[in-house]
């Protein structure tokens, strides 16, 4: 059957839509071998997925064909295949409908229920996926993960109304179609090392140590600035450990990050009635977002990092935003020699003025870093690159009510300069939240946008500064 299909394919192979005459940017030439009649041995692909196709919209026509075919009853499987692939112009468009070499690969996957640090010692995380020979190489396809995903706990139906199907959401994830081996290996480990399709295969232990990342991590082009970043990170004697994630230049203006910290072996997310989130300092400098964890006690913690790409306009409306997990880490504190105090109870999210510049066009004049050392008074200034109005600032300190601190913060606006003046009633660590909104920002209903959190500083006040 395969050989008969290949005979027909050879008639139009040279007109393949993925291949062009002469040399082009992808390196293809018009001297191409016919589709192999026998399955080639597994080997790393010479071209990346992006060089094969860059946007799923290229398959819009094929999608419509499949949708229309699905509306009709087919007399036989052969008729179904003929209708699905009859108007397809390339191997990629046919995958993996018919006539292509395809193998089932068995191994382990970091699937539902997996957490960073878990060992693959039994059959709990056994899985299977496919490799399809298209565009001159073996490429991975994980149909189940590409078509649906598990709803997370926050989105799941309430107890009593939940069925098995309720926990699944059908949504196409292009990451799992023709995934590059160097990305696929983060989540899937084949029992046969040849099917890693890597030039240098890794061991099962190395697979366990790889950071636990999700498809969104790659969709946003994120990467770890330290190539030795592990799934399990150990704190120093002060209880500190830092996770750093880099982002591409074209995403710096739109990516917003958040995080959650809880105990590794339970759902507990507080220590001595204080949220564990207040033991993490998130900051952004240039293309790097850093999450510095200060464990409040010895033990293991789970750090979950979320991201979302939004425009400044979307953020300024103040509407709730949905964040999805991009990676998780196990943070282990084996020996804590320093008692850590929580950060001041400020608004969630990143510290420092980078957010103010990125989303509000508010450029810091006096203080560019998230951490500020001050005496008993502090003046911080910003320049507005676009009109903003209705500024507000709040001061926070552990053990002190916010109302008591309100009289110690004031601001003035002069032309395009906004100045915040703070006097500290006593020495210690403070958090400064700043809020604003755009001039003339009005909903269709005629109401102004709510004040939106702009940025925050962590301030250490001391007579010595």
Secondary structure as UniProt FT lines:
FT   HELIX           2..12
FT   HELIX           13..15
FT   TURN            17..18
FT   TURN            25..26
FT   HELIX           49..52
FT   HELIX           56..59
FT   HELIX           60..70
FT   HELIX           77..85
FT   TURN            86..87
FT   HELIX           91..94
FT   TURN            95..96
FT   STRAND          102..109
FT   TURN            112..113
FT   TURN            116..117
FT   TURN            124..125
FT   STRAND          126..134
FT   TURN            135..136
FT   STRAND          137..141
FT   HELIX           143..147
FT   STRAND          148..150
FT   TURN            153..155
FT   TURN            159..160
FT   HELIX           164..167
FT   STRAND          168..170
FT   HELIX           174..176
FT   STRAND          177..179
FT   HELIX           181..184
FT   TURN            185..187
FT   STRAND          188..190
FT   HELIX           193..196
FT   HELIX           204..209
FT   STRAND          212..213
FT   HELIX           215..219
FT   TURN            220..221
FT   STRAND          223..224
FT   TURN            227..228
FT   STRAND          232..234
FT   TURN            237..238
FT   STRAND          240..246
FT   HELIX           249..251
FT   TURN            252..254
FT   STRAND          255..263
FT   TURN            264..265
FT   STRAND          270..271
FT   TURN            272..273
FT   STRAND          274..275
FT   HELIX           276..279
FT   STRAND          280..285
FT   TURN            286..287
FT   STRAND          288..294
FT   STRAND          299..309
FT   HELIX           312..316
FT   TURN            317..318
FT   STRAND          324..333
FT   STRAND          351..352
FT   HELIX           354..360
FT   STRAND          362..364
FT   STRAND          371..374
FT   STRAND          377..384
FT   STRAND          388..397
FT   TURN            398..399
FT   HELIX           402..405
FT   HELIX           406..408
FT   STRAND          409..414
FT   TURN            415..416
FT   STRAND          417..423
FT   STRAND          428..438
FT   TURN            439..440
FT   TURN            444..445
FT   STRAND          452..461
FT   TURN            463..464
//
